[in-house]
Amino acid sequence: MSKNIRALAAKCCYSVIDQGRSLSDELPKQQDKLEGKDKGLLQEICYGVLRYLPELEHDVRQLMEKPLTGKQRVFHFLLIVGVYQIKYMRIPDHAAVSETVAATSVLKNRHMKALVNGVLRNFVRQQSAEKPDNSALADAVNFNHPGWFIKKLKLGYPKQWQSILSANQVKPPMWLRVNQQVKTPENYLSLLADSDIAVKTIDPLSHAIELARPIDVLKLPGFNEGWVSVQDAAAQQAARLLDCKTDDVVLDCCAAPGGKTCHVLETTPNIASMTAIDIEEARLERVKENLTRLKLNANVITADAANPNAWWDGQLYDRILLDAPCSGTGVIRRHPDIKWLRKSSDIDALVVLQQQILKSIWSLLKPGGTLLYATCSILPEENSQQIAKFIQDNTDAQLIAITDEEDDIGWQLLPDDKNMDGFYYAKLIKKQ
């Protein structure tokens, strides 16, 4: 197959939007057909299309008499790929048009050539004309998010919903976690300086390091040797809040890909044991890879957290980290396909699943033990409302304050807080 990047981008976006596949599964398949900088260009186009999809679809609709359907759907995405480049990339218009038109041959339909050429040339002409006032367009097009999600944000965050949507559209930062078994954060900062890698900020709570710009992990000093990992600062709060002590027996539920498991072991190497479970065996391979690279040990089990009878050995845990299955609505800037893969009905199902897991796992915690509930969601029904209900239903559950705000149930980070991902934590102690 010819290496036309626009053809690969159209196929990738078609797989995600029309076939409901994950971008993190589909993009590498198409990138494998490319080399060097072309991989990065393909990623930039796919991520961009998924960030601005409603707006791009609106632009294409204005230029077409009737939408492309059936076998022609991949060409609908090819047009969107073309419009995205013209609108948002520094590729010259003529190059964007000619490369996108050339993709029609690669996608084995030369009959579409005239249509793609005509639509994109019209769009270029429109771009140089006076810009129309889009204020009356629906929220979904103006804010490039699905309507159901915007509605939930307006309910949950009446004053902040617009800033959350804006933050979701920004390219994410790259945060590092230093393996404190090997280097201190101060040591590692000097190594970064020696390598001319610029640092933007350091989170005072977790010592996470934010780079001035993302780089290839293999350029990080000592990455292969396990000196450092890539992990958002919001996710790095988990080990600090779990606050493991010497000789603790620890359980990490829904552990894949293992960043938090490894962080706990890095910060408290002398715990009695760490058990990391996840329901998906394939995802646990990533946990094992991370443990191996960082030279850490954990008992890794494929297991369903909602059904402990199938795997639990009867030993109660001192600390449990429950990184619950969630909507992922706090990490949309990293995974823009979440906007189009999630549906409103998914949230109700996730809330029920979270309740089941919380109830099951609570029974495995020692009296006096700590459970840290975490999600990468910003929806109150998965977070503060979930925990409020749990405390109401379980008289032996005591909420420990994380923030200074008296009324807070847990700690909700939004995706524009200190440039961290959207995340939620609630710390519960089982009364003696």
Salt bridges, closest charged atoms under 4 A:
ASP18 OD2 - ARG73 NE 2.77
GLU26 OE2 - LYS29 NZ 3.03
GLU44 OE1 - LYS171 NZ 3.12
GLU55 OE2 - LYS87 NZ 2.81
GLU57 OE2 - HIS76 NE2 2.59
ASP59 OD2 - LYS87 NZ 2.76
GLU99 OE1 - ARG6 NH1 3.95
ASP139 OD2 - LYS154 NZ 2.63
GLU210 OE2 - LYS200 NZ 3.89
ASP232 OD1 - ARG333 NH2 3.50
ASP232 OD1 - ARG334 NH2 2.76
ASP243 OD2 - LYS245 NZ 3.09
ASP248 OD2 - ARG319 NE 2.96
GLU266 OE2 - ARG177 NH2 2.93
ASP278 OD2 - ARG283 NH1 3.92
GLU285 OE2 - LYS288 NZ 3.63
ASP318 OD1 - LYS366 NZ 2.95
ASP323 OD2 - LYS260 NZ 2.61
GLU381 OE2 - LYS152 NZ 2.72
ASP393 OD2 - LYS389 NZ 2.68
ASP421 OD1 - ARG333 NE 2.91
ASP421 OD2 - ARG334 NE 2.86
